[in-house]
Amino acid sequence: MTRGAAKALGDKVAGSVSKRTECVALGAEAGSKARKAAELCVETLSEQAWLDLVGGA
């Protein structure tokens, strides 16, 4: 999923993960954002779980 598609579904798309981040949807190549989310104990979701949550599936 692209950032534009996520925005179209009404979500806020951020360029980085911080302690204020509520949740991170992880795609196939999440890389550093996945690691940062884990370090900060930020909830992560698979792309499909996120789509189910926002009703975009």
DAQUI-V522213 format. One record per backbone hydrogen bond with DSSP energy under -1.0 kcal/mol. NH is the residue of the N-H (numbers start at 1). CO is the residue of the C=O. Records with the same first field share a line. If there is no record, write none. Layout:
NH=CO, CO
//
This chain:
6=2
7=3
8=4
9=5
10=7
11=6
21=18
24=43
26=45
33=30
35=31
36=32
37=33
38=34
39=35
40=36
42=37
45=24
47=26
50=46
51=47
52=48
53=49
54=50
56=51
//
